[in-house]
Amino acid sequence: MIVTVTANPSTDRTIELAGPLRRGEVHRAARVVDQPGGKGINVARVVRAAGLPTLAVLPARADDPFIDSLRAVALPHQAVSADGTVRTNLTVAEPDGTTTKINDAGTAVSAEAGAALRTTILARAEGADWLALCGSLPPGLPEDWYAQVLAATASLHCRVAVDTSGAPLAAVAAARPALLKPNSDELAELTGDDPAGMERSAAQGDPSVAAAASRTLADRTGGTVLTTLGAAGALLTTPDGIWFATAPAVAVRSTVGAGDASLAGYLIAHLRGADEAGLLRSAVAHGSAAAALPGTTPPTPDLLDEAGVSVSRLS
């Protein structure tokens, strides 16, 4: 069982344009897609598509239309009652794969709702293989909320993965999760490196800069770090070594949710007993497949190109 937490869920509206986005001009949408989203929801949908058991935990009113959208995609979920309406995030996708995102901050979660959410998470995590804490925190929850939840799982036999950014990422990194899933920007937040330089060097066949930063972070947390580098591939850093994978070539439609699919790919492979190379191969194959789909559509197993992922051990 993989339990995901989406503290700040969203309806993800993707507007696909027929041409490039021109600031200040009128555009007509070639296609508009609304999907239930938020990082933990995206991870759970990919796990569900792989045929593995999952549960998505989130705050939302029982009558929120967002809950109907979860039912429509047959995603097992548990909603903890919260005030307000689930936010809508907007993505504008250009034909060349460039995506522009406009995210709402989300509806404030009260202290009472936050406490109820934490209680539900811990109850569901007991007996689960993985608990994935994903995405931004809504107004009302403290910046170290993920770190607090992680600390409360210490007595449970459940591994915890975290994918977040900003102050919540800094707080949870100090709490030593089993797995952190930063992208290059998030890794740079913690190590002070240049994210564009890391991706550029990796794309040119030299992942050493990103690998050194990932090693610094892994040593700090004592766990595993899965670093996604966009089209350049990804790194898996453990206490025992570093692996680098290049991604298969795909026609990119939307990069939104690709990192979430990579995290799901890792968790899926871990449940199936894969070694480090297999974990990274699955992560990159899932992320690449997601990037070729519209919006945050979860990739299904038949779309994966694991043979097109090249994995090498760096140390």
Salt bridges, closest charged atoms under 4 A:
GLU16 OE2 - ARG31 NH1 3.81
GLU16 OE1 - ARG253 NH2 3.12
GLU25 OE1 - ARG22 NE 2.78
ASP34 OD1 - ARG13 NE 2.76
ASP63 OD1 - ARG61 NE 2.71
ASP68 OD1 - ARG71 NH1 2.97
ASP163 OD2 - LYS39 NZ 3.52
ASP219 OD1 - ARG215 NH1 3.21
ASP260 OD1 - LYS39 NZ 2.96
